[in-house]
Amino acid sequence: MNSLTFRLLQVYQQVVDSGSITAASVTLSLSQPTVSLQLKKLASLFDMVLLEQHHGRLQMTDAGKAVYRCAQEVLSSQARLDSHMRALQGMEVGSLKIAVVTTAKYVVPTLLGQFCREHPGIDITLKVGNRAQIIERVKGNQDDIYIFSQPPKDLAISAKAFMLNKLCVIAPPGFDGPDNCSLGALSSYKFLLREEGSGTRKMIDDYCEKHDIVFKKVMVIESNEAIRLSVATGLGLAIVSEQTLQHMRSDDVKILNVSDFPLRSAWQIVTLDGRPESLAASAFSKFLLAHGDVDKQH
Ligand code: PGA
């Protein structure tokens, strides 16, 4: 027994649209007998006459009109599905969940802006937190892509460096204390440090531990912006990522010449092993690698 197929509907729609079996057979690259046979099969499914000859033209009966409406709906729905699938393959739609450590928010949004313009159909969410908070998100498998400069060492993750991150020592503009010195030589000054759990703080703590440096006076400030502004107003010295200074006046703070500085690390694209990579995530990851500077600068 015959059943209704896309092909039958397609042939029927073409016959109606082109007004004759001959014209439809040309468009469909089928022989006329094949087209006639398909029409017969379709009509026999309903046991109804679908098309009649009227003054030499084919005209739809009421039953034929009903089948034509069905063909329109089914075939246009199929076309929409096709284009949706093509779009998915071309990464033009889909969702992308990104979580970045606070300092990376100076780097990622600009790149994200360009990526969004190139892929307007991708629905993106961006979470920002300090290193410890973003590690918790990795553990909970909450996002497609994470950005760290200090990726966690004890989790099953993959990491790819895409952009340099440099930490420098900053002082108020009028600072007249030691310059061209070691970090240890500045340890009696008050240092404004990020909170425990911050990746920037971890880099500083690791460096100080390695070089036996203990800051005499420390003030914890949980924001790069607040640290920068506090240094500018004379509250103390700080160690920040150079990227946090990008959008300020160059004379707001003074970058000191400190041996070993800038401390270098790299922003890394981190993914949790075992999470299937979406097309959107792989496109964004490729985009970051293509727009980063890790291979261009040393
Ligand atoms: P943070 O992270 O914003 O938590 O300091 C920065 C980093 O990981 O380098």
Residues whose N, C-alpha, C, O or C-beta is under 5 A from the ligand:
A	BS01	PGA	V101 T102 T103 G129 N130 R131 F148 S149 Q150 G197 S198 G199 T200 R201
